[in-house]
Amino acid sequence: MPNIKSAKKRVLVNKAKALRNQAAKSELKTAIKKFNAACDAGDKAAANELYKAAVKKVDQAVARGILHKNNAAHKKSSFTLKYNSIQNA
């Protein structure tokens, strides 16, 4: 446990940021799971809405520094391929 005042503050700030990042990651994973479930079910209307939501969450995660931009591009590319495959089916 830190003794210096500034170090104590850093512990508190880091704890708050970790919780915020954890919540954002959880929202991202939930959006991705919902999109994948809609695609697996073949529901085109739901997949359309969930695709937009998943891409938005990925972009927000990049802006917050939770995901690397290349990782986000890879995820969005795979979403698009999956989305297009059910649209053409």
C-alpha positions as CSV (number, residue, x, y, z in Angstrom):
1,M,0.0,0.0,0.0
2,P,1.4,3.4,-0.9
3,N,2.4,5.9,1.7
4,I,2.8,9.0,-0.5
5,K,-0.3,11.1,-1.1
6,S,0.1,11.2,-4.9
7,A,0.7,7.4,-5.1
8,K,-2.5,6.9,-3.0
9,K,-4.4,9.0,-5.5
10,R,-3.0,7.1,-8.5
11,V,-4.3,3.8,-6.9
12,L,-7.8,5.3,-6.7
13,V,-7.7,6.8,-10.2
14,N,-6.4,3.6,-11.7
15,K,-9.1,1.6,-10.0
16,A,-11.8,3.9,-11.4
17,K,-10.3,3.7,-14.9
18,A,-10.1,0.0,-14.7
19,L,-13.8,-0.3,-13.9
20,R,-14.7,2.1,-16.7
21,N,-12.6,0.1,-19.2
22,Q,-14.1,-3.2,-17.9
23,A,-17.6,-1.9,-18.4
24,A,-16.8,-0.7,-22.0
25,K,-15.2,-4.1,-22.8
26,S,-18.3,-5.8,-21.5
27,E,-20.6,-3.7,-23.7
28,L,-18.4,-4.4,-26.7
29,K,-18.5,-8.1,-26.1
30,T,-22.3,-8.1,-25.6
31,A,-22.8,-6.2,-28.9
32,I,-20.6,-8.6,-30.7
33,K,-22.4,-11.7,-29.2
34,K,-25.8,-10.3,-30.1
35,F,-24.7,-9.6,-33.7
36,N,-23.3,-13.1,-34.0
37,A,-26.4,-14.7,-32.6
38,A,-28.6,-12.8,-35.1
39,C,-26.4,-13.9,-38.0
40,D,-26.5,-17.5,-36.8
41,A,-30.3,-17.3,-36.6
42,G,-30.4,-15.8,-40.1
43,D,-32.5,-12.8,-39.0
44,K,-31.6,-10.2,-41.6
45,A,-33.5,-7.3,-40.0
46,A,-32.0,-7.8,-36.5
47,A,-28.6,-8.4,-38.0
48,N,-28.8,-5.0,-39.8
49,E,-29.4,-3.1,-36.6
50,L,-27.0,-5.1,-34.6
51,Y,-24.3,-4.8,-37.2
52,K,-24.5,-1.0,-36.9
53,A,-24.4,-1.2,-33.1
54,A,-21.4,-3.6,-33.1
55,V,-19.4,-1.4,-35.5
56,K,-20.2,1.6,-33.4
57,K,-19.1,-0.1,-30.2
58,V,-15.8,-1.2,-31.8
59,D,-15.1,2.4,-33.0
60,Q,-15.9,3.7,-29.5
61,A,-13.5,1.2,-28.0
62,V,-10.7,2.4,-30.3
63,A,-11.4,6.0,-29.4
64,R,-11.2,5.1,-25.7
65,G,-7.9,3.2,-26.2
66,I,-9.4,-0.2,-25.4
67,L,-8.8,-1.7,-28.8
68,H,-6.0,-1.2,-31.2
69,K,-7.1,0.3,-34.5
70,N,-5.9,-2.7,-36.5
71,N,-7.7,-5.1,-34.2
72,A,-10.9,-3.0,-34.7
73,A,-10.4,-3.1,-38.5
74,H,-10.1,-6.9,-38.4
75,K,-13.2,-7.2,-36.3
76,K,-15.2,-4.8,-38.5
77,S,-14.1,-6.7,-41.6
78,S,-15.2,-10.0,-40.2
79,F,-18.6,-8.5,-39.2
80,T,-19.0,-7.2,-42.7
81,L,-18.2,-10.6,-44.3
82,K,-20.6,-12.3,-41.9
83,Y,-23.3,-9.7,-42.5
84,N,-23.0,-9.9,-46.3
85,S,-23.1,-13.7,-46.3
86,I,-26.6,-13.6,-44.6
87,Q,-27.8,-10.8,-46.8
88,N,-26.9,-12.8,-50.0
89,A,-28.3,-16.1,-48.6
